[in-house]
Amino acid sequence: MKGGRASGDITTHLSNLMRRTSVQNHSTRFTRKVWPLPYWLARRVPNLAVSWHGIALESLHSSIYQDLARKPKEAILPDFNKSLHGAVPRVLDEIRFFKNYNHHVAISDSCGEMLRDVYQIPGRRVHVIVNGVDEDGFGEDERLGREFRSRIGVPVNASLVFGVAGRLVKDKGHPILYEAFSEFMTKHPDAYLIVAGSGPWQRRYKELGPRVLVLGSTSPSELRAFYNSIDIFVNPTLRPQGLDLTLMEAMMSGKPVMASRFPSIKGTIVVDDEFGFMFTPNVKSLLETLEAAAMEGSRRLAQRGKACQQYAASMFSAQ
């Protein structure tokens, strides 16, 4: 960085601080060595840059969205009350301390804006570097997709094939997808959902019958085939922090996306209506969006996918 020390100088300075203060264990990597970096020590490291996948205020938003997805008679989880109780002090601690870092690297435009507008970091010290995916690992391959459909049991007359991938846990939005798709299936007998991933909701998805195909954990080659086998990718996440790589992988594979309307996704992923659909993270809104995709049909979705692939190649690859 302009005006900054070389990485070797930073490493030497940090090493000297470690020895003088008897700090042990490890968490932060500098060149080949791994060191801890507690808050009090960060103040003494010159020209320090940090990268943010998620900050406390975004985590608070996530807790709120997860509770809003709770059914009326479902009990409030103890962890929710606990997280709310400590959330505001944690946000305030971050706002007060973050100024000690010289440079902040955010992985989405919305995170960068929050660091500037809420955390009061000067704009010149906030840098947005979007995550990326391996363009060689993901790409369009229609034959691979057809073969994968046949292998896992999707019939050739399927009207529309949706896909979701990742950890099958609550905060990834699987409760709302489960409810929305179970209702959607009653009106669309030829629609299918392919679920790639493992977790507590794996068993629940299997309860929906043969038109919901649960793959479990997948290898990289299987994941590539999965993306090519679907018509549209669904990401119902309840976590507004960071950027989910599955959205980028799907777009790189030439598929349109359907995602929760969060600033990080809207500002970096679905920046054009042509790239897909956005929904409020609740069952009603997601169901309406599933219906909208069904109205368009697979041919129109494939056109959207072409635009997605071009955008992903320009934004999320190393080329």
C-alpha positions, 0 to 999 in steps of 0.5 A, a space after each residue: 500500500 502507498 506509503 506503507 511498510 513492506 510486509 517483512 518490516 511489519 512481520 519483524 515489528 510484530 515479532 518484536 512486540 510478541 517477544 516483549 509481551 510474551 504473547 503466544 498461540 496463533 490466529 493472524 498470518 504474516 508471511 510464513 508465521 502465524 501470530 495472535 493479534 489481540 485488540 490491545 496489540 493491534 494499536 501498536 502495529 503500524 499500517 495494519 490492514 484487516 479484512 471483514 467477512 462480517 461485522 457485529 451489526 450485520 450479525 445482529 441483523 442476522 439474528 433478527 431475520 432468523 427470529 422473524 422466520 420463526 413460526 408464531 407458536 415456535 419458542 424463542 431460542 435462548 441463544 436469540 435472547 442471549 445474542 440480542 443482550 450482548 449485541 449493542 455493546 459489541 457493536 459499540 466496542 467495534 465502532 470505538 476500536 476499529 479506528 485503530 486499524 489503518 486499512 479495512 478491506 470489505 468483501 462487499 460494497 454494502 459492508 464498505 458503506 457500513 464501515 464508512 457510515 456507521 463505524 465512522 472509518 474515513 473513506 480513504 481507509 476502506 477498500 472493497 475487494 469482492 470475493 471470487 471463484 475459480 473460473 476453471 472450476 465452474 462453467 456452462 456444460 449442458 451435456 454434463 447437466 443432462 447426464 447429472 439429471 438422468 443419474 439422480 432421477 430427474 425426468 426429462 419432462 420436468 418443467 423446472 428444476 430449482 437448486 440450493 447448495 451449502 450447509 443445511 442449517 437454519 441461518 441459511 434460510 432452509 426453514 423458509 425454503 422448506 415451507 415455500 417449496 412444499 406449498 409450491 409443489 402442490 401447484 406444480 407437479 412437474 417441478 423439482 428441487 435439488 439440494 446439495 449439502 448436508 446438515 440438520 435440514 437434510 432429513 426434513 427435505 427428504 420428507 417432501 418426497 421424490 421431487 426433492 432430491 437431497 444429494 448430501 455432501 458433494 465433491 467439486 466435480 459433483 458440484 459443477 454438475 449440480 449447477 449445470 443441471 438446474 434452471 435457477 439457483 435459490 439462496 434463501 440465506 438469513 445472514 446479511 453479512 458477507 457474500 455467499 460464494 454459491 451465488 457466484 458459482 451459480 452465475 459463473 455456471 450460467 444460471 440465474 439466481 433467486 436470493 434474499 434481498 440483502 444490501 450485500 447481495 443487491 449491491 454486488 451480485 444481483 445488480 441487474 434485474 436480468 440476473 434473477 429475482 430477489 425476495 424478502 426473507 420470508 415464506 410468502 415472498 419466497 413462494 411468490 418468487 418461485 411462482 414468478 420463475 415458474 411463469 417465465 419458464 426454463 427458456 427465459 431463465 436460460 436467457 437470464 443465465 447467459 447474462 449472469 455468466 458474462 457478469 460473473 466472468 467480468 466480476 468474480 474471476 481472476 481473468 
